Amino acid sequence: MMKLRFGAILLGWGVLLSGCGDKKDDEKKSFALVTTGAVGFWEICKKGGEDAGAELGVQVEVLMPTGSTEQRKALEDLLSKGVDGMAVAAIDPANQADIFNEVAENTLLITMDTDAPSSKRKVYIGMDNYDAGWMCGELVKEAIPDGGEVILFIGRLEQDNAKRRRQGVIDCLMDREKDSSRYDSPGEIVKGEKYTVLATRTDLFDFSKAKEHVEDELTKNPDVDAMVGLFAYNPPIILDVLKERGDLGKVKVIGFDEDERTLQAIKDGEIYGTVVQDPYEYGNRSIKVLHALATGDDSVIPENKLIDIPARQIRKDNVEAFWKDLNEKLGK
């Protein structure tokens, strides 16, 4: 009788443990996209990630911290939730190495848009920002072919993508050999045979500060020939200031990314052109790669640990086709 009861108890525990395992198997995988700020660029990325989540039947959470401290907190919160993987756009990879490696040791970590190459991330999804910056420099040369003075505006230079992007613009304008390891100090004037980069102004995603920087540079350098906005919100802000001052058309504007106001201004001839990424694909591909890794498929990681999604130059002749395709992806 005792043997029978003991066997029944063991059988009961076996059923209970088996049931727990079945419940775990039935749970949806959960993944997160963690961005560098709350701007339109990342809304496009969010849509791509959510579409991938719906297609795969997994949960997707999108967090948009605005600084490195806030991003660290977001990563810690996601770890406490036990998500199955994260795709992170690194704000300050040099000083965030500890938290990135902690994430990598406890769940799947990949990077998107801006890399943390010295971390233990599995793969980087994005473009070569140095080459994209070079492409932006080519647009500047087209806009002011006889040369001139140029001012650059960007959110922050702690990010790997920002640093490389800015350097690509400068090296192109200086007609240098390509070297992505080069770095010109942002506090110095960089002068070449035809082009001079007078300044690089950083605003830390503070839109009012970004506007003040444009106003300040126009006051100090009223004869500047071109202004380049290297984060998505910079070109529209430059344009707003030029319109307010009655200087529209006097200064050539070159942009980066696919903000709707930038695209409209290209159609209207107010901005010469922009270099676009594919934030929808960043979000979509990130979730699909995380899901593949979580289900044991490591074949999604190339040998060089880079999934390259190339940048494109957008001018007046191709902006409508690009914008139409973007709106279709966003369901507009």
N, C-alpha and C positions, 0 to 999 in steps of 0.2 A: 504493500500500500504506500509506504514511504517512497519507494523507488518510482512509483507511478506519479505521485505528487511532484517529486523533484523533476521528473521528466517533463511534466506539464509546465512547471515553472520555467524550465529552460526553453521549452517550445514557445511559451509566452514572450519571453525576452527576445527570442529569435524573431518572432513576428513583429515585435515593437521596433527592434533595430532595423529590420528589413523595411518596415513602413517608413522610418526616418530616412533611410537611404532613398526610397522611392520619392519621398517628398522633395529631397534635395535635388534629385534628377529632374523633377518636374518644374523646379523654380526657373524663372527666366534669368538668363545671364544679365548682368548689369555693367554698363560701361559709362565712362564720363569723358567729356571734352572740357578742357580747362584752357581758357583763352588769356590774352594779355590786356583785355579791357572790354568795355561795353560800347562798341561802335558798329556801324552798319556792316562792315566787313565780316564781323563775327556772327551777325545774324544770318548771313548767307551760309557760313560754315555750320551753324546750328541746324539750319534746314537740311543741309546735306547729311548731317549725322542722324537727324530724326528720321529722314527718309530711309536710311540704311537700317536703322533700328526697326522700323515698321516692316521692312522687307524680310529681315532676319528673325523677327519675333523676339527682340531683346529690348531691355530697358536702356534708355539713353538720358543721361543728365548732363546739362551744360551749365558751367559756372564761368562767370566773367569778372574775375578780380581785376582791380585797377592798379595794383602795385605788387612788388615782390613779397611784402609782408602779408598782404591779403591773399596772394597766391599760395604761400606756404600754409596758411590757415585752411584754405580750400582743400589742399592736398591732404592735410592731416585729417580733416573732416571726412573726406572720401575714404581714407584708409580705415577710419573707425567704423564706417558703414559696411566695409568689406566688399567694395566693388570688385568686379572680376578683371578690370583693366582701365587704364587711363591714357588718353592722348593729351599731351600738355604742350602748349606754346610757351617756351621758357622765357621768363621776363629777365632774369639775371643769373644765367647759368653758372657763372664763376662763383657766385656767392650762395647759390642754392644747391650746390652739389650734394650736400648731406641729405636734404629732404628728397631730392630726386633718387638718390641711391637707396634711401629708406623705402620709398615707393617701389622701386625695382626689386627689392628683396622680399616684398610682401604681396605684390600683385604684378600684373603685366604693365609695363611702362613703354610707351612710344612717344616720340615728339612730332609736332607738326608746325609748319610755318616758320618757327624759330627754334633752332636745335640746341641741345645741351650735349655736344659731342663727347665730352669727357665723362659723362654719366654712364650708368649701366642700362640705358634705354636700349630697346631691342632694335629699333629702326627709326629713321627720320623720314617723314612724309612732307614734301614741299619742293621748293625750287632752289637753285643756286642763286642766292641773293646778290652775290658779287656780279654774276653775269646779268642779272636783272637790273642792277644799278647801272651797269655798262650800257644796257639797252636804253635806260632813261637818259644817260649822257648822250647817246646818239640822237634822241629826240631834241635835246637842247641844241645840239649842233645843227639840226634841221631848222629849228625855230629861229636861231640867230647864227646863220652860216658865216657871217663876217667876224664872229667873235664878240666878246664883251664880258661884262661883269655879271656874276651869278651868285645868288644867295640860296642856301638850302635850309629847309625847315623839316623837323622830324620830332617824333615823340620823345624817344630816349635812345641813348647809345649803349646802354648796358646790354641790350638784347643783341644776340649774335646776328640776327637778320638785319637789324638796323645798321650796325657797324659795317657789315659787308656791303650792304646796299649803298650806303653813302660813299664808301671807298670806290665802288665800281663807277659811280658817277664821276668822281674826281679823276680817277685814272683815265677814263675815256676822254674827258675834257683836256687833260694834260698830254694826251697822245703817248702815254706810257705803255710799256709792255704789261700784259696782264699779270698781276700778282696779288692774289686775295689775302696774302699775309701782310701786305703793306698797310700802314695806318698813319694818316696825316692828322695831327692834333686839331681838334675842332676849334681851338682858340687862335689858330694861325691863318693868315691869308695864304692861299695856295695859288701861285701865279705861273701860267704857262705862256706859250708864244701868242696864242689867240684868246684864251679864256682865263679869267681870274675868278676863283671862288673866294668871295669876300668874307663869308661867315657861315657857320652852321648853328642854327638856333634850335634848342630842345625845349619842349613844353610839358613833358611828363603827363600827356593826355589831358592837360588843363586847357580847355578850348578858349577861355578868356585870355589866358597867358599866350596861347598861340596867336591870337589876334593882336595882342599888344606887341609881340615880337615883329609881326609884319609891319605894323604901323611904325615901330621904332626904326626898323631897317629902311623904310621908305623915307623917313625923315633924315636919317644919317646919309643915305645913299640915293638921292632923288633921281640919279641918272642910271640906276641899275637896269640892266637889259633883260634879265630873266630871273624868275623865282621858281624854285622847284619844291613841291610838297611831297615828301617821301612816305608819309603815312596817310591813310585813306581820308582823314578829315582835313588835312592840311591844304589841299588844292581849293576846296570850296571856301575855306576861311581866307586864303589869299585873295580869291576872287571877290569876296564880300568887301574886303578892305579897299581893293582897287576901285570898285564901283562907288563906294562911299566917298572916296577922295577924287573921283573923276579922272582916275588914271587908267581906266580900262583901255586896253589897246596899246598903251605906252610901254608896258612891261609884258613880256611873253611869259605865260604860265605853263609849266609842264608838271604833270601829276604822276601819282602812283595809286594803284588799286582802282576799284570800279564803283565808287560812290555814285549814286544816281545824279547828284548835282554836277559831278565831274563829267559824266557821260553827256548830260544835257549841254553843258558848256562847250564840250568838243563839237557837238552837233551845231551849236550856235556860233562857233568860231571864236569863242572867248578863251578857251584853253586849247593849246596846240595839240597835245596828245597825252596819253598816260600809258604806263606799263601795268598790265593786269596779271594777277595771280588767278587761282581757281579755288577760292575758299569753299565753295560748295563741294568740290572734289576732295579737299582736305578733310572736311567733316565726314563725308560719305566713305571715303577710302579708309580713314582712321578706324571707324567702327567696324568695317568689314575685316580689316587686318587684325584688330583686337579679337574679334569673334573667331577668326581662323586660328589664331594662336591659342585661344582659350579651349578650342576643341582639338588641339594637338597638331594642327597643320602649320609647320614651320617653313613650308615652301614659299610662303608669301614674303619672306625676308630675302632680298637680294644679297649677294656676296659682299657688296660694298655698303650694305645697310642704309641705302638711300633709295626711296621711291620717288623718282623725279617727276614733278608735274610742272612742265616748263612755263615760263612767263611769255606774255605776248605784248606787242606794241599795238595800241589802239589810236587811230587817227580819225579824221573826219570821214575818210573813205570806207572805213570798216566798222564804225561805231554802231550803226543801226543793226547790222547783222549780229554783232556781239551782244548788244543789249537785248535783242529779241530772244536769243538763245538763253541768256541769263534769266529773263523773265519767265520763260517756259519751265526752267528748272525750279524756279521759286513758286510756280503755280499762279502767276499773275496774268 
